[in-house]
């Protein structure tokens, strides 16, 4: 009888701990940026224009792709209108911090890219800043994710 009471107490305690500490909410996943395998360059550019036109005042992640690979300085210059650059796509995808005192975004991009030229940059900004980036030299497309997309929970097709 004592064993049954102890087991019931243990089960009750574990239930109480679980109720007091529910699991974290799942982060929605499934968003993707970059051209789909079946898309032609023109189809992808059209889809990018539509996403850019729909971008509003709420900040969102976007993939800025250059018409040809560029150096870190050109990539930094093209993304100057945005406050945050989150990743560089060069030889691979490299998450980038914001520059610290005495350094520039070009310095950060150069460290991230190494010897490889920069093909794309993932940025975070509102629609106005993203449209400014789209007008920059060397920028081919800007594909904007929905504003509820969360860093680390979307795929980058390269």
Kinemage of the C-alpha trace (Angstrom):
@kinemage 1
@onewidth
@group {chain A} dominant
@subgroup {mainchain}
@vectorlist {calphas} color= white
{ca unk a 1} P 0.000 0.000 0.000
{ca unk a 2} L 2.866 2.372 0.810
{ca unk a 3} L 4.438 1.614 -2.586
{ca unk a 4} L 1.195 2.555 -4.382
{ca unk a 5} L 0.960 5.800 -2.421
{ca unk a 6} L 4.622 6.627 -3.190
{ca unk a 7} L 4.092 5.903 -6.899
{ca unk a 8} L 0.958 8.076 -6.948
{ca unk a 9} L 2.836 10.898 -5.205
{ca unk a 10} L 5.706 10.626 -7.700
{ca unk a 11} L 3.324 10.678 -10.677
{ca unk a 12} L 1.514 13.669 -9.181
{ca unk a 13} L 4.803 15.518 -8.640
{ca unk a 14} L 5.939 14.848 -12.207
{ca unk a 15} L 2.578 16.022 -13.555
{ca unk a 16} L 2.856 19.215 -11.488
{ca unk a 17} L 6.359 19.919 -12.756
{ca unk a 18} L 5.216 19.377 -16.353
{ca unk a 19} L 2.189 21.636 -15.903
{ca unk a 20} L 4.366 24.384 -14.404
{ca unk a 21} L 6.909 24.163 -17.245
{ca unk a 22} L 5.054 23.613 -20.541
{ca unk a 23} L 7.117 22.967 -23.682
{ca unk a 24} L 8.217 25.971 -25.721
{ca unk a 25} L 5.979 26.931 -28.615
{ca unk a 26} L 7.116 25.560 -31.918
{ca unk a 27} L 8.670 28.004 -34.331
{ca unk a 28} L 6.794 27.810 -37.630
{ca unk a 29} L 9.045 26.490 -40.374
{ca unk a 30} L 8.668 26.064 -44.074
{ca unk a 31} L 9.598 29.458 -45.522
{ca unk a 32} L 12.323 29.364 -48.172
{ca unk a 33} L 14.217 31.960 -50.182
{ca unk a 34} L 16.101 31.454 -53.413
{ca unk a 35} L 15.117 30.127 -56.797
{ca unk a 36} L 13.238 26.854 -56.871
{ca unk a 37} L 14.781 24.066 -58.955
{ca unk a 38} L 12.007 24.216 -61.547
{ca unk a 39} L 12.021 28.041 -61.871
{ca unk a 40} L 13.575 29.865 -64.776
{ca unk a 41} L 15.546 33.024 -63.954
{ca unk a 42} L 12.694 35.135 -65.354
{ca unk a 43} L 10.091 33.325 -63.231
{ca unk a 44} L 12.230 33.789 -60.122
{ca unk a 45} L 12.764 37.494 -60.875
{ca unk a 46} L 8.995 37.946 -61.322
{ca unk a 47} L 8.316 36.216 -57.981
{ca unk a 48} L 10.934 38.418 -56.305
{ca unk a 49} L 9.364 41.600 -57.723
{ca unk a 50} L 5.950 40.511 -56.408
{ca unk a 51} L 7.332 39.837 -52.922
{ca unk a 52} L 9.146 43.194 -52.929
{ca unk a 53} L 6.023 45.076 -54.047
{ca unk a 54} L 4.035 43.429 -51.245
{ca unk a 55} L 6.624 44.287 -48.548
{ca unk a 56} L 5.280 46.839 -46.109
{ca unk a 57} L 6.399 48.792 -43.073
{ca unk a 58} L 6.966 45.699 -40.941
{ca unk a 59} L 10.573 44.445 -41.163
{ca unk a 60} L 11.160 41.106 -42.860
{ca unk a 61} L 14.064 38.924 -43.935
{ca unk a 62} L 15.008 39.077 -47.604
{ca unk a 63} L 17.540 37.475 -49.918
{ca unk a 64} L 19.473 40.039 -51.939
{ca unk a 65} L 21.079 38.378 -54.968
{ca unk a 66} L 23.612 40.096 -57.196
{ca unk a 67} L 23.617 39.991 -61.004
{ca unk a 68} L 27.140 38.509 -60.776
{ca unk a 69} L 29.260 37.648 -57.734
{ca unk a 70} L 30.726 40.786 -56.154
{ca unk a 71} L 33.408 41.629 -53.651
{ca unk a 72} L 32.682 42.319 -49.980
{ca unk a 73} L 32.898 46.103 -50.442
{ca unk a 74} L 30.350 46.086 -53.286
{ca unk a 75} L 28.020 43.822 -51.286
{ca unk a 76} L 28.298 46.119 -48.262
{ca unk a 77} L 27.630 49.193 -50.408
{ca unk a 78} L 24.565 47.580 -52.006
{ca unk a 79} L 23.114 46.610 -48.610
{ca unk a 80} L 23.870 49.976 -46.960
{ca unk a 81} L 20.169 51.010 -46.855
{ca unk a 82} L 19.357 48.152 -44.438
{ca unk a 83} L 20.214 48.148 -40.760
{ca unk a 84} L 20.888 44.416 -40.488
{ca unk a 85} L 22.728 41.925 -42.690
{ca unk a 86} L 22.338 38.440 -41.234
{ca unk a 87} L 24.244 36.149 -43.604
{ca unk a 88} L 26.492 36.104 -46.634
{ca unk a 89} L 26.188 33.500 -49.385
{ca unk a 90} L 29.634 33.061 -50.917
{ca unk a 91} L 31.218 29.611 -51.089
{ca unk a 92} L 28.744 28.661 -48.365
{ca unk a 93} L 26.175 30.388 -46.155
{ca unk a 94} L 27.902 32.241 -43.311
{ca unk a 95} L 25.989 33.997 -40.522
{ca unk a 96} L 27.357 37.509 -40.041
{ca unk a 97} L 27.411 39.728 -36.961
{ca unk a 98} L 27.035 43.460 -37.117
{ca unk a 99} L 30.391 45.263 -37.273
{ca unk a 100} L 32.042 46.220 -34.005
{ca unk a 101} L 33.710 49.570 -33.366
{ca unk a 102} L 36.465 50.273 -35.858
{ca unk a 103} L 35.130 47.800 -38.441
{ca unk a 104} L 32.730 48.087 -41.356
{ca unk a 105} L 30.150 45.801 -42.900
{ca unk a 106} L 32.644 45.243 -45.737
{ca unk a 107} L 35.151 43.933 -43.138
{ca unk a 108} L 32.527 41.535 -41.775
{ca unk a 109} L 31.599 40.359 -45.285
{ca unk a 110} L 35.274 39.854 -46.167
{ca unk a 111} L 35.810 37.651 -43.098
{ca unk a 112} L 32.631 35.700 -43.863
{ca unk a 113} L 33.345 35.200 -47.572
{ca unk a 114} L 37.054 34.517 -47.325
{ca unk a 115} L 38.402 34.304 -50.870
{ca unk a 116} L 34.999 33.554 -52.425
{ca unk a 117} L 32.974 36.323 -54.073
{ca unk a 118} L 29.606 37.232 -52.527
{ca unk a 119} L 26.597 35.919 -54.476
{ca unk a 120} L 23.810 36.920 -52.048
{ca unk a 121} L 23.171 38.491 -48.656
{ca unk a 122} L 20.298 37.820 -46.257
{ca unk a 123} L 19.100 41.111 -44.784
{ca unk a 124} L 16.387 42.267 -42.374
{ca unk a 125} L 14.552 45.515 -43.134
{ca unk a 126} L 11.237 47.136 -43.957
{ca unk a 127} L 9.843 47.337 -47.469
{ca unk a 128} L 11.130 50.855 -48.128
{ca unk a 129} L 14.736 49.957 -47.334
{ca unk a 130} L 14.454 46.726 -49.324
{ca unk a 131} L 13.221 48.654 -52.371
{ca unk a 132} L 16.241 50.989 -51.993
{ca unk a 133} L 18.519 47.929 -52.020
{ca unk a 134} L 16.757 46.599 -55.130
{ca unk a 135} L 17.660 49.844 -56.935
{ca unk a 136} L 21.370 49.530 -56.065
{ca unk a 137} L 23.988 48.678 -58.690
{ca unk a 138} L 24.744 44.960 -59.090
{ca unk a 139} L 21.482 43.866 -57.367
{ca unk a 140} L 19.528 41.447 -59.559
{ca unk a 141} L 16.726 40.401 -57.183
{ca unk a 142} L 15.377 40.956 -53.690
{ca unk a 143} L 13.109 38.162 -52.455
{ca unk a 144} L 11.181 39.104 -49.320
{ca unk a 145} L 9.894 36.566 -46.809
{ca unk a 146} L 6.676 37.099 -44.848
{ca unk a 147} L 7.218 39.343 -41.791
{ca unk a 148} L 6.520 36.408 -39.446
{ca unk a 149} L 9.520 34.435 -40.764
{ca unk a 150} L 11.972 33.754 -37.937
{ca unk a 151} L 15.754 33.717 -38.259
{ca unk a 152} L 16.959 30.134 -38.215
{ca unk a 153} L 13.571 28.748 -39.230
{ca unk a 154} L 13.695 29.329 -42.985
{ca unk a 155} L 15.757 27.704 -45.714
{ca unk a 156} L 18.128 29.488 -48.049
{ca unk a 157} L 18.365 27.826 -51.459
{ca unk a 158} L 21.708 28.391 -53.127
